[in-house]
């Protein structure tokens, strides 16, 4: 059985023409001078608030922004590994 976070990259769709990533939640992330930013964070937060609450929705969007930024910088990324975690 695969763990839930093991396939996080599959939830992102790439639009190479627009140079933007879109998550299953609708969050759109692009790079600006090497830094990721979400084009529609407020709109996605509003949607997620109804399901997960205000605090959780904001935290989720921040995490998704980091994921999108990482995939734009390194499309072959496997995710973050803490210094104590083994690959």
C-alpha positions as CSV (number, residue, x, y, z in Angstrom):
1,X,0.0,0.0,0.0
2,X,1.4,3.4,-0.9
3,X,1.4,6.1,1.7
4,X,-0.9,9.1,1.1
5,X,1.9,11.7,0.5
6,X,4.0,9.4,-1.8
7,X,2.2,10.6,-5.0
8,X,1.8,14.2,-4.2
9,X,3.2,15.3,-7.6
10,X,0.4,13.5,-9.5
11,X,-2.1,16.1,-8.1
12,X,-0.4,18.8,-10.2
13,X,-1.0,19.6,-13.8
14,X,1.6,21.5,-15.9
15,X,0.7,24.1,-18.5
16,X,4.0,24.6,-20.1
17,X,2.6,27.3,-22.5
18,X,1.5,29.4,-19.6
19,X,4.4,28.3,-17.4
20,X,2.0,27.6,-14.5
21,X,1.1,24.6,-12.4
22,X,-2.5,23.9,-11.3
23,X,-3.3,21.7,-8.3
24,X,-6.4,19.5,-8.0
25,X,-7.8,22.2,-5.6
26,X,-7.5,24.8,-8.4
27,X,-4.5,26.6,-6.9
28,X,-2.3,28.1,-9.7
29,X,1.4,28.5,-9.0
30,X,4.0,30.2,-11.1
31,X,7.6,31.4,-10.5
32,X,8.5,35.1,-10.4
33,X,12.3,35.6,-10.2
34,X,12.7,32.1,-8.9
35,X,10.1,32.5,-6.1
36,X,6.7,30.8,-6.3
37,X,3.5,32.7,-5.9
38,X,-0.1,31.6,-6.0
39,X,-2.3,33.5,-8.5
40,X,-5.6,32.6,-6.8
41,X,-4.8,31.8,-3.2
42,X,-7.7,33.8,-1.7
43,X,-10.2,32.0,-3.9
44,X,-8.8,28.5,-3.1
45,X,-8.7,29.4,0.7
46,X,-12.4,30.3,0.6
47,X,-13.2,27.0,-1.0
48,X,-11.1,25.0,1.4
49,X,-12.4,26.9,4.5
50,X,-15.8,25.4,3.9
51,X,-14.3,21.9,4.2
52,X,-11.3,22.3,6.6
53,X,-11.8,25.6,8.5
54,X,-10.0,28.9,8.2
55,X,-6.7,28.0,9.9
56,X,-6.3,24.6,8.1
57,X,-7.2,26.1,4.7
58,X,-4.5,28.8,5.0
59,X,-1.9,26.2,6.1
60,X,-2.9,23.9,3.2
61,X,-2.5,26.7,0.6
62,X,0.9,27.5,2.0
63,X,2.0,23.9,1.8
64,X,0.6,23.6,-1.8
65,X,2.5,26.8,-2.7
66,X,5.8,25.2,-1.5
67,X,5.0,22.0,-3.4
68,X,4.2,23.9,-6.6
69,X,7.3,26.1,-6.3
70,X,9.4,23.0,-5.8
71,X,8.0,21.2,-8.9
72,X,8.5,24.3,-11.0
73,X,12.1,24.5,-9.9
74,X,12.8,20.8,-10.1
75,X,10.1,18.8,-12.1
76,X,11.7,15.5,-11.0
77,X,11.4,16.3,-7.3
78,X,10.5,13.6,-4.8
79,X,9.7,15.9,-2.0
80,X,11.4,17.3,1.1
81,X,13.3,15.1,3.4
82,X,14.2,16.1,6.9
83,X,17.9,15.8,7.8
84,X,17.1,12.7,10.0
85,X,15.1,10.9,7.3
86,X,16.6,8.4,5.0
87,X,16.1,8.3,1.3
